[in-house]
Amino acid sequence: MEKAAGQTGVHVEYLERLAETAGFAVVLKPSGGSPEQDKDIATTLRCELDALPLKETAAWRPYASKNEGVAHKCGHDGHMAILLLVFRRVLLAPDAFLKAGRIVLLFQPAEETGDGAVAIVRDDRFLRVARGDDAVALALHNVPGMPEGMARVRTGTLSCASRGIEISIEGAHAHAAYPDTGISPLPALQELLLQLQAMQARHTALRAAASDEPAAKRAALSAAPFPTATVTYVRVGGEPNFGISPGEAVVQVSGGIRLQRGRRAFVVL
């Protein structure tokens, strides 16, 4: 790649292990240019590296995961492919793409947890190339169902972030032969799951009823008491054991965070 970069008149700088993570960046700017050409204008294009801890179900695809127990189910592999194509386009036509300043291709780790973004923006090496008086950072996310070649943009927040909530139900363990001597968490767990599912169903119904107009959709969703309430994990008791009546349960819920009038609105149960 460095040979190709030299032939096309592009100076390429690689920043590896940003913030001591797997994240890295590729900095592209004209090679041999004057100081005036190396403007203090940086355009950062970002994609994500992380996969999800799920089994690959599309093993026949050429882009299928090669690692057991992990797969790109959120489109991050597609986002990386887009940035690699941008890299290629810049090498082929640097005069068209680098006229306004340098381009930084950021491959960010740990997007799913949010830790990667926090770490990267604290890395001095990244800030050195990404900052500037007219710096801008851009990213996109695939949206299944949209026509090919179409992009959707809007001012302000487009997608809500999420905040995980863990709910613990404490009872008392007992021998499986004498469950009445303990306090089972199952009745409370059952009711909790039903209520959470009802909240999610209300949200889904509002989305279906809203028109495609952004204003109408926002108005309908704003009436929902809970932007999203997705149960992501349930555990009853400890390790599997036929001899124990469980005395505890744990539920993890992924809830939405919306920005309202400059403030974050968190879900509280």
Order of alpha helices (4+ residues) and beta strands (2+ residues): alpha-beta-beta-beta-alpha-alpha-beta-alpha-alpha-beta-beta-beta-alpha-alpha-beta-beta-beta-beta
